[in-house]
Amino acid sequence: MPDNQNTLSLDYYIYKFFYIWSPYINPNFITFINTLLIIPILYNLYYNLDINIFIMLNIGRAILDISDGAIARKYNMTSTFGK
């Protein structure tokens, strides 16, 4: 968990949740799902669909990005691309 223990931060709760579930989740899988979310986001943007869905998908991507980093830091995982 990051040094900042600010309980008012959303990151604090996301880190706490994923630290519990992290032994069962691979950060590369989270990144893959995060990448797949680009498709509905762009579709929604291109066809001017509901803005609420667009916002929820982007918030979901942000949460996945935070969780990916949290799990990778917890288990000290690095890739050749990330070095």
N, C-alpha and C positions, 0 to 999 in steps of 0.2 A: 504494500500500500504506500502511496506517496507520503512524504513527510507532512504535508498539509492535512491535518485532521479536522478540517472545517466541516462540521456536521450540517451546515446549511448548503453545502455544495452537492450537486447531483452526482458528481464523480465519486464522492465518498461512499454513497449507497450502492452505486454500480460496482465499485471495487469490492465492497463487502460481500455483495451477492455472488459475484463471479469468483471470489476467493474460495467460497464454499464449493462451488460446482466445477472449479477449474481442473481437477484431476480427470474429469470426464469429457472435457472439451479441448479440441486442438485449435490453437490460434490460426493456423492455416485454413482450417475449415471456416472459421468466422470471417476471415478475409475473403474467402471464396463467396460466401453468402452475401457479404457486403458488396462485392463486385456485381453479383447478380441483381442486387436491388437497383442498380443503375438503369436497368431495362424498364421497369415500371415507372421510375422517376422520369426518364426521358419521354416515354410514351405519354405520361400525364402532362408533361410540360408542352410537348408538341401539339397535342390535340386540345389543349386548354380545358382539361377536365377539372374536377373538384380540387380546389386549393387546399382543403383540409387533408385530403389523401396525400397530396404532394408534401405538405408540412410533416405529416406523421411518418412518411417514408424517410424523409431527411433526418428526422429525430431518431428513427430506428437505426439509420446508418451511423449517426454520431454515437449512439449507445454501443453499437457493435464495434466501432473503432476504439472506443474507450476500453471495452472489455478485452479486445484483442491485445492491446498494449498491457493491460493489467495482468493477464494470464502469462504473456511472454516474459514480463518482468519477474513475476513470482517464481517461475521455473527457470529463469535465466536463459531463455531460448533466444537464439539469434540465427539468422540465415546469412548466406554469403552476400545476398543482395542488401540486407539491412546493416551490414558492417560498415 
